[in-house]
Every structure is written in structure tokens, then in C-alpha cells.
């Protein structure tokens, strides 16, 4: 069976983690954490980066920094992972779900605009599959209404919008290093702060509500509890694993793009059975970070039949999200709007295997099987 995903190891992870085991700092914010922070800040121009235990924790930090109050509203895509919404719900906000666009699952300024009212405080955008939302239009809209923009960049490492790295455009952003992501440490994440007014408080939240980071830099002569917060920073073991991946980011991205391009060359423009379509559409302002390759089926029934066909022929595929507005938890809280495009993606999207060790032969097998499907 060709799996949907297989976590990649560069070969240096164990030696770096062994080094941590023999060091004096295993709990976090040690040398490897600082190496990772420096890498992201230098390569992508983020003003401040802080590793987190997950992308979910990074989003929760973003939500805390928004200083939401009961009754405040946050606009969030419905076609996304639950963490995009939970982070704001935990802060007492009402989440107003936005529909997706027709060309891809991203939200747009035109979709967001009618959802803004006097209670709106923030917009959370998700760059689905690492494909950028139209950030100029969204940032302009946010500026008109004095709203904070949070980029959920969980899929978006090494992806760009008009030569600007995703995660560097909004006021705050969150990345994921889960094992299914291009760059991974098993479980991990990162908050990137691009607006200087949030930097000091972000460090305090990150350090369990204390100003310990300032103490270690010699800025204060003692530290204490001065805000809310949590234990957001990861173990130094996770940071060491992540650093081994970051050292190989060019190789990892090159291989993933090779696989993505093989799929696209083999499938785009082909007439596939049952009306299945090749879907990854790249707007002219977006680059491709090869996070995902997916197809769209015309119905849930076709998707089920197609996925079973591939499984029976030794290929594991998967769908993605149940739109959050129709979830068991939230459907009685949703305002009743029909989000047709979200529902369409939820019922018809199929993700193909894409991971570093997927061979050319395996990729060709998958392409041939898709073409033979009847």
C-alpha cells in the first residue's frame, strides 16, 4: 500500500536530539530553539518568531494577543481545521464563518466584506494547500475597519504572495510542523509576530505569563507573573528535530515540487472518468510550495467510489475537512447562511499521496490508476 503520508527524517535528527539529551537544557528555549527562531526571522523576514508545541497553540497565542472580549466577532473560513476557530472561541469571541471561493478553498475580500459589522475585531485567513489568499485586498479591507489579520499559515511554509512570504503579511501568523506538513517535528508550531505592538506581550504569554525572557536578556533584575499565558514553548528535543529539517529545506521542497509537478504533468488537461477534475489552481500572485495535490469529484458518491478504487489498488488517499459550520458542535451556533462552496469541497475533495520518499515509480502508478478509473 502506498500511504497517504510518511514523515521524513533528514538523518541528523537523532544526533541533534542526543546532543540535547547530554546538554544542560532540555525544557525549551535553548540553543536549537534560538537557531530555529533565527532561521525563520532571517529567511522570511518575520519580526519575531516563537516556537510552540503545535500550530493550535500558535493560533491560541494569536487569539490571546487580539484581546477579544465577549461579544466580539472573528471571521474565519468554515473549510479549515478546527484549530482555526477554537483559538478564538476560547477567548469568548463569536466565530462568523466565511464561505470559500469557487476557484479554490480560500476566502476572499469579497466574501469577507458583507460579514463585517461593528462587533468584528479580527479576520483569520487560511492559505489552503499553501496557496495564498489575495492578501493585498484583505489587508486593505482590514485597514478600512481597523481589524487584526491573523494568517493561519499551517500549510504555508516557503510559500509566497507577490514575493512576500506567507505568514509575514498579517499582523500575526501561525505555522504548523505536524508530521503531515512539509517541515515537521512530529508535533510543533510557531507564531510569527509582524506588528511590533504585539511582541512584548507575545513573549510573556509564551513564558506562562511571566517576563522570564526579559530576565534572561538582563532587561529586568527578576521576573514574575504579569499576565495570562501558558506553557506554549516546546521541548528542546522538538526544536533539535525541527532544526535538522530546516537545514534540508531546499532539498525537501525540491523533492516535493518534483512530485507535485509529476502529478500535474500527468493529470492536468486529461479527461478523467465521472467528471473528476484536477483542482490545484494557482492565482498569478501565488507560488506553489507543494504542500498538497488534490482532485475534485462531482459528488460525494463519486468520491467514495473513486477513493475505494484507489485503496483496492494499493493507494491510500484521503479527503479533508468537514466544514465547521455544519459540525455537531457548531451547527446550532451558525447564523444559518448557506456556505455552498465549503460544502462542495467538504464532499468532493480528494488528496493524493505527497511525501519526500514517494518514488517516481509510485507516482507514475498513481497517475496511471487515476487515468484507468472508469
WOZI-V969106 format. One record per residue. N is the residue number from 0. NEAR is the number of other ideal C-beta (glycine too) atoms within 12 Angstrom. Layout:
n->N near->NEAR
n->N near->NEAR
//
This chain:
n->0 near->16
n->1 near->28
n->2 near->22
n->3 near->28
n->4 near->26
n->5 near->20
n->6 near->25
n->7 near->30
n->8 near->25
n->9 near->28
n->10 near->15
n->11 near->20
n->12 near->29
n->13 near->16
n->14 near->19
n->15 near->32
n->16 near->26
n->17 near->16
n->18 near->25
n->19 near->31
n->20 near->17
n->21 near->14
n->22 near->19
n->23 near->11
n->24 near->22
n->25 near->23
n->26 near->20
n->27 near->32
n->28 near->32
n->29 near->29
n->30 near->21
n->31 near->39
n->32 near->39
n->33 near->25
n->34 near->27
n->35 near->43
n->36 near->36
n->37 near->20
n->38 near->29
n->39 near->39
n->40 near->25
n->41 near->15
n->42 near->23
n->43 near->33
n->44 near->21
n->45 near->39
n->46 near->27
n->47 near->33
n->48 near->43
n->49 near->46
n->50 near->48
n->51 near->47
n->52 near->34
n->53 near->36
n->54 near->47
n->55 near->33
n->56 near->38
n->57 near->46
n->58 near->46
n->59 near->38
n->60 near->51
n->61 near->56
n->62 near->41
n->63 near->35
n->64 near->43
n->65 near->37
n->66 near->22
n->67 near->30
n->68 near->16
n->69 near->12
n->70 near->15
n->71 near->26
n->72 near->33
n->73 near->44
n->74 near->44
n->75 near->48
n->76 near->46
n->77 near->43
n->78 near->42
n->79 near->48
n->80 near->33
n->81 near->31
n->82 near->35
n->83 near->44
n->84 near->40
n->85 near->29
n->86 near->40
n->87 near->42
n->88 near->30
n->89 near->24
n->90 near->31
n->91 near->20
n->92 near->34
n->93 near->28
n->94 near->41
n->95 near->38
n->96 near->43
n->97 near->44
n->98 near->35
n->99 near->40
n->100 near->31
n->101 near->19
n->102 near->24
n->103 near->34
n->104 near->44
n->105 near->45
n->106 near->44
n->107 near->31
n->108 near->30
n->109 near->19
n->110 near->36
n->111 near->40
n->112 near->22
n->113 near->17
n->114 near->33
n->115 near->26
n->116 near->19
n->117 near->11
n->118 near->21
n->119 near->34
n->120 near->36
n->121 near->44
n->122 near->48
n->123 near->52
n->124 near->52
n->125 near->50
n->126 near->51
n->127 near->44
n->128 near->41
n->129 near->45
n->130 near->40
n->131 near->43
n->132 near->50
n->133 near->29
n->134 near->42
n->135 near->21
n->136 near->29
n->137 near->41
n->138 near->30
n->139 near->18
n->140 near->29
n->141 near->34
n->142 near->18
n->143 near->16
n->144 near->25
n->145 near->15
n->146 near->34
n->147 near->37
n->148 near->42
n->149 near->54
n->150 near->51
n->151 near->49
n->152 near->56
n->153 near->51
n->154 near->46
n->155 near->46
n->156 near->44
n->157 near->34
n->158 near->43
n->159 near->30
n->160 near->35
n->161 near->21
n->162 near->16
n->163 near->27
n->164 near->35
n->165 near->44
n->166 near->50
n->167 near->38
n->168 near->38
n->169 near->44
n->170 near->39
n->171 near->48
n->172 near->53
n->173 near->54
n->174 near->53
n->175 near->43
n->176 near->41
n->177 near->33
n->178 near->27
n->179 near->28
n->180 near->43
n->181 near->44
n->182 near->49
n->183 near->37
n->184 near->41
n->185 near->28
n->186 near->26
n->187 near->44
n->188 near->46
n->189 near->52
n->190 near->52
n->191 near->46
n->192 near->37
n->193 near->37
n->194 near->28
n->195 near->14
n->196 near->17
n->197 near->32
n->198 near->27
n->199 near->25
n->200 near->31
n->201 near->42
n->202 near->35
n->203 near->31
n->204 near->40
n->205 near->45
n->206 near->34
n->207 near->25
n->208 near->24
n->209 near->26
n->210 near->27
n->211 near->28
n->212 near->33
n->213 near->22
n->214 near->19
n->215 near->19
n->216 near->16
n->217 near->10
n->218 near->14
n->219 near->17
n->220 near->11
n->221 near->14
n->222 near->22
n->223 near->16
n->224 near->15
n->225 near->22
n->226 near->24
n->227 near->22
n->228 near->27
n->229 near->24
n->230 near->22
n->231 near->40
n->232 near->41
n->233 near->39
n->234 near->30
n->235 near->33
n->236 near->33
n->237 near->39
n->238 near->46
n->239 near->40
n->240 near->40
n->241 near->49
n->242 near->38
n->243 near->35
n->244 near->39
n->245 near->41
n->246 near->24
n->247 near->26
n->248 near->30
n->249 near->17
n->250 near->20
n->251 near->32
n->252 near->29
n->253 near->18
n->254 near->26
n->255 near->37
n->256 near->27
n->257 near->23
n->258 near->36
n->259 near->36
n->260 near->23
n->261 near->29
n->262 near->37
n->263 near->27
n->264 near->19
n->265 near->25
n->266 near->32
n->267 near->22
n->268 near->11
n->269 near->20
n->270 near->14
n->271 near->28
n->272 near->20
n->273 near->24
n->274 near->18
n->275 near->32
n->276 near->28
n->277 near->29
n->278 near->34
n->279 near->36
n->280 near->23
n->281 near->29
n->282 near->24
n->283 near->12
n->284 near->23
n->285 near->31
n->286 near->28
n->287 near->34
n->288 near->39
n->289 near->37
n->290 near->42
n->291 near->40
n->292 near->42
n->293 near->37
n->294 near->39
n->295 near->36
n->296 near->35
n->297 near->22
n->298 near->18
n->299 near->21
n->300 near->15
n->301 near->26
n->302 near->33
n->303 near->19
n->304 near->21
n->305 near->36
n->306 near->31
n->307 near->17
n->308 near->26
n->309 near->33
n->310 near->22
n->311 near->15
n->312 near->20
n->313 near->17
n->314 near->32
n->315 near->26
n->316 near->37
n->317 near->23
n->318 near->27
n->319 near->34
n->320 near->31
n->321 near->24
n->322 near->37
n->323 near->38
n->324 near->36
n->325 near->25
n->326 near->25
n->327 near->12
n->328 near->16
n->329 near->24
n->330 near->18
n->331 near->11
n->332 near->19
n->333 near->26
n->334 near->21
n->335 near->12
n->336 near->21
n->337 near->16
n->338 near->33
n->339 near->20
n->340 near->32
n->341 near->38
n->342 near->26
n->343 near->28
n->344 near->38
n->345 near->31
n->346 near->26
n->347 near->32
n->348 near->42
n->349 near->44
n->350 near->36
n->351 near->44
n->352 near->38
n->353 near->44
n->354 near->33
n->355 near->31
n->356 near->22
n->357 near->32
n->358 near->18
n->359 near->18
n->360 near->14
n->361 near->26
n->362 near->32
n->363 near->21
n->364 near->25
n->365 near->39
n->366 near->33
n->367 near->21
n->368 near->29
n->369 near->36
n->370 near->20
n->371 near->17
n->372 near->31
n->373 near->13
//
